[in-house]
Amino acid sequence: MHFFQRDLRNNKINRIDTNLQSGPTAAVGVRPALDESWREFCEITTVDFATYATSIQEAIEQGKFNKLARLLAAAFRTFIEKKADQNKFFIEYQLLTIAALTIKEYNEKLQHVALQKCLLNLLCRMKPMNAERQALIAAMTVTLASGQTIWDPYYMTAFLHDSLGDRNWINKPSSSFISAQIIKSLGTVYPTKDMFAACNLEIDFDFIPDGLGIAIDRYPSPHAKEEIATIALNALAPWWEMRADTTPVLFLRALAPLMALPDVRFNVVKRIDGWLQHVKVVCEVLQKHILATS
């Protein structure tokens, strides 16, 4: 098996042999871990539901945006830690609404990486929540991200974590904005829906995020592109070891946005004949890889 690391002196990506166990079961469920370092940012900040709105307003009026970011992160922490009381939904919904309005108004001054990581982690863990909370969380994450010209590499980590796991948000209309920007930055190009229609092909369009045509490259520098490519290659490395007949469909779905990376295409070409021999993955392979690279 190989993992990848950046050689900054020679500006290239090197393969690194590892002694990870190979075999059909070794890689199942492997995905990039979520970064919990953001907790240090708000560890001494407490949330009082009764005075939260006042605390937010005071931080804004005093121009204390570090404090504001900590208050927001601390509120999101309560949901990540599942301490939110299901019997107090109205109060919690108000808290999320206050946070959403604050981020909408001041997102350009809330460039704190810790806050971004906190929201992305919440986005990846929102599956048990009801539709209203999920919509608010997605809106806040997208609003905060849209106010930043350059993105932290952690957006790629969160994207892969969801893509190789629960797929809570990457293809949902409310949060596909993030997926579209990442795909644009990678350089992957999908055929348009009109192209599919012209060829009389019936395709599941859910795997194509909305907004690809107007997406912006959030990792414009060569260094940034190399960094997100390395994150992607390391995330995929264990999955290549699976036999064709045990390859999960979710892995094939996760590959499509990454097809601009030469190493991904190389590995797909090596394995595509094996995949096509198994009925359960033929549709996914044809739709998301042959067509995505045509």
C-alpha positions in Angstrom: 0.0 0.0 0.0 1.1 3.6 -0.5 0.5 6.8 1.3 1.6 10.2 0.0 3.5 13.1 1.4 4.5 16.5 0.0 8.2 17.1 -0.8 8.2 20.9 -0.5 11.8 21.2 -1.7 11.2 19.4 -4.9 7.6 20.5 -5.2 6.2 17.0 -5.8 4.2 14.3 -4.2 6.1 11.1 -3.1 4.7 7.7 -2.5 5.5 6.1 0.9 5.2 2.4 1.5 3.3 1.5 4.6 2.8 -1.8 6.4 -1.0 -1.4 6.8 -2.9 -4.6 6.5 -4.2 -5.4 3.1 -7.2 -7.4 2.1 -10.9 -7.0 1.6 -11.8 -6.0 5.1 -8.8 -3.8 6.0 -10.0 -0.6 4.5 -13.8 -0.8 5.0 -14.9 2.3 6.9 -11.6 4.1 6.7 -12.0 7.8 6.2 -10.1 11.0 7.3 -10.6 11.7 11.0 -12.3 14.9 12.0 -10.0 17.4 13.6 -11.0 18.2 17.2 -8.3 20.9 17.8 -11.0 23.6 17.6 -12.2 22.7 21.1 -9.2 24.5 22.6 -10.5 27.7 21.0 -13.7 27.7 23.1 -12.9 25.4 26.0 -13.3 28.1 28.7 -16.4 29.7 27.0 -19.7 28.7 28.5 -23.1 29.0 27.0 -26.1 30.4 29.0 -29.2 30.0 26.9 -30.9 32.8 28.9 -28.2 35.4 28.2 -26.7 34.1 24.9 -28.3 36.8 22.7 -27.1 39.5 25.0 -23.5 38.2 25.0 -23.5 38.0 21.2 -24.7 41.6 20.9 -22.2 42.9 23.4 -19.3 41.2 21.6 -20.5 42.8 18.3 -20.9 46.3 19.8 -17.5 46.1 21.4 -15.9 44.9 18.2 -14.6 41.7 20.0 -14.8 39.3 17.1 -12.5 36.8 18.7 -15.0 36.6 21.6 -17.8 36.4 19.1 -16.3 33.5 17.3 -15.7 31.7 20.6 -19.3 32.2 21.6 -20.5 30.7 18.3 -18.1 27.8 18.6 -19.2 27.1 22.2 -22.8 27.0 21.1 -22.1 24.6 18.3 -20.0 22.5 20.7 -23.2 21.8 22.8 -24.8 20.2 19.7 -21.7 18.2 18.8 -21.5 16.8 22.3 -25.2 15.9 22.1 -25.9 17.9 25.2 -28.7 19.7 23.5 -31.9 18.8 25.3 -34.5 17.4 22.9 -37.2 18.8 25.2 -35.9 22.3 24.8 -36.0 22.4 21.0 -37.6 25.9 20.8 -34.8 27.4 22.9 -32.1 25.6 21.0 -33.6 26.6 17.7 -33.5 30.2 18.8 -29.8 29.8 19.7 -29.1 28.4 16.2 -31.1 31.2 14.6 -29.1 33.8 16.5 -25.9 32.1 15.4 -27.1 32.0 11.8 -28.0 35.6 11.7 -24.7 36.6 13.3 -22.7 34.6 10.7 -24.8 36.0 7.9 -24.1 39.6 9.0 -20.4 39.3 10.1 -19.0 36.3 8.2 -16.2 38.4 6.7 -14.9 39.2 10.2 -15.2 35.6 11.4 -12.3 34.1 9.6 -11.2 31.9 12.5 -10.1 28.5 11.3 -11.3 27.0 14.6 -14.8 28.2 14.0 -14.7 26.8 10.5 -13.6 23.4 11.7 -16.2 23.4 14.4 -19.0 24.1 11.9 -17.7 21.5 9.4 -17.6 18.9 12.2 -21.1 19.7 13.1 -22.1 19.5 9.5 -20.6 16.0 9.3 -22.4 14.9 12.5 -25.9 16.3 11.9 -27.5 13.1 10.6 -29.6 12.5 13.8 -30.9 16.1 13.8 -34.2 17.1 12.3 -34.6 18.8 9.0 -34.8 22.3 10.5 -31.6 22.0 12.4 -29.8 20.5 9.4 -30.9 23.3 7.2 -29.7 26.0 9.7 -26.3 24.2 10.1 -25.8 23.9 6.4 -26.8 27.6 5.8 -24.3 28.7 8.5 -21.5 26.6 7.1 -22.1 27.8 3.5 -22.4 31.4 4.5 -19.2 31.4 6.5 -17.4 29.6 3.7 -18.7 31.9 1.0 -17.1 34.9 2.7 -13.6 33.5 2.3 -11.7 33.8 -0.9 -9.1 31.2 0.2 -10.2 28.1 2.1 -8.4 26.1 4.8 -7.4 22.6 3.6 -9.8 21.2 6.3 -12.7 21.7 3.9 -11.2 19.0 1.8 -10.8 16.7 4.9 -14.5 17.2 5.9 -15.6 16.7 2.3 -13.8 13.3 2.1 -15.0 12.3 5.6 -18.6 12.7 4.5 -18.0 11.4 1.0 -16.5 8.1 2.3 -19.0 7.8 5.2 -22.5 8.9 5.9 -22.8 11.4 3.0 -24.8 13.7 5.2 -24.3 16.9 3.2 -22.0 16.7 0.1 -24.9 16.2 -2.4 -27.7 18.1 -0.6 -28.8 21.3 -2.3 -28.4 23.3 0.9 -24.7 22.5 1.2 -23.6 21.4 -2.2 -22.0 24.8 -2.6 -19.0 23.5 -0.7 -18.8 20.4 -2.9 -18.9 22.5 -6.0 -16.0 24.8 -4.9 -13.9 21.8 -4.0 -14.5 20.0 -7.3 -13.7 23.3 -9.1 -10.5 23.6 -7.2 -9.5 20.0 -8.0 -10.2 20.6 -11.7 -12.7 17.8 -12.2 -15.1 18.5 -15.1 -18.5 16.7 -15.4 -20.5 16.5 -18.6 -23.5 18.8 -18.4 -27.0 17.5 -18.0 -27.7 18.6 -21.6 -24.9 16.4 -22.8 -26.4 13.3 -21.1 -29.8 14.1 -22.5 -28.4 14.5 -26.0 -26.9 11.0 -25.8 -30.2 9.6 -24.5 -28.5 8.4 -21.3 -30.5 8.0 -18.1 -28.2 9.2 -15.4 -28.6 9.8 -11.6 -27.9 13.5 -11.4 -27.7 13.5 -7.6 -24.0 12.9 -7.8 -23.4 16.2 -9.6 -23.5 19.1 -7.2 -25.5 22.2 -8.0 -23.5 25.3 -8.9 -20.5 23.7 -10.6 -20.8 26.2 -13.5 -20.4 29.2 -11.2 -18.0 27.7 -8.6 -14.8 29.5 -7.7 -11.3 28.0 -7.2 -10.8 28.3 -3.4 -7.3 26.8 -3.6 -5.7 28.9 -6.4 -2.0 28.5 -5.5 0.1 25.5 -6.6 1.0 24.8 -2.9 -2.7 24.8 -1.9 -3.6 22.5 -4.7 -0.8 20.1 -3.8 -2.0 20.1 -0.2 -5.6 19.2 -1.0 -4.4 16.6 -3.5 -2.2 15.0 -0.8 -5.2 14.9 1.6 -7.3 13.2 -1.0 -4.6 10.6 -2.0 -3.9 9.7 1.6 -7.7 9.3 2.2 -8.1 6.9 -0.7 -4.9 4.9 -0.3 -6.4 2.1 2.0 -9.5 1.7 -0.2 -7.5 0.6 -3.2 -6.5 -2.6 -1.4 -10.1 -4.0 -1.5 -11.0 -6.8 -4.0 -13.3 -5.7 -6.8 -16.1 -7.8 -5.5 -16.0 -6.1 -2.1 -15.6 -2.6 -3.3 -18.4 -0.5 -1.6 -20.5 1.7 -3.9 -19.8 4.7 -1.6 -16.2 4.4 -2.5 -17.0 4.6 -6.2 -19.2 7.6 -5.6 -16.4 9.3 -3.7 -14.0 8.9 -6.6 -16.0 10.8 -9.2 -15.1 14.3 -7.8 -11.4 13.4 -7.6 -11.0 12.2 -11.2 -8.9 15.2 -12.1 -6.0 13.8 -10.0 -3.7 11.6 -12.2 -3.1 9.1 -9.4 -6.8 8.5 -9.0 -7.3 8.0 -12.8 -4.3 5.6 -12.8 -5.8 3.5 -10.0 -9.3 3.5 -11.6 -7.9 2.3 -15.0 -6.1 -0.6 -13.2 -9.3 -1.7 -11.5 -12.1 -0.8 -13.8 -12.2 -4.2 -15.6 -12.6 -6.0 -12.3 -15.3 -3.6 -11.2 -17.3 -4.1 -14.4 -17.5 -7.9 -13.8 -19.6 -7.3 -10.7 -23.2 -6.4 -11.2 -23.6 -4.4 -8.0 -21.1 -1.8 -9.1 -21.5 -1.7 -12.9 -24.0 1.1 -12.8 -21.9 3.3 -10.5 -18.7 2.7 -12.5 -20.4 3.5 -15.8 -22.2 6.6 -14.6 -19.5 8.2 -12.4 -16.2 7.2 -14.0 -16.5 6.3 -17.6 -18.8 9.3 -18.2 -17.0 11.6 -15.9 -13.8 11.1 -17.8 -15.2 11.1 -21.3 
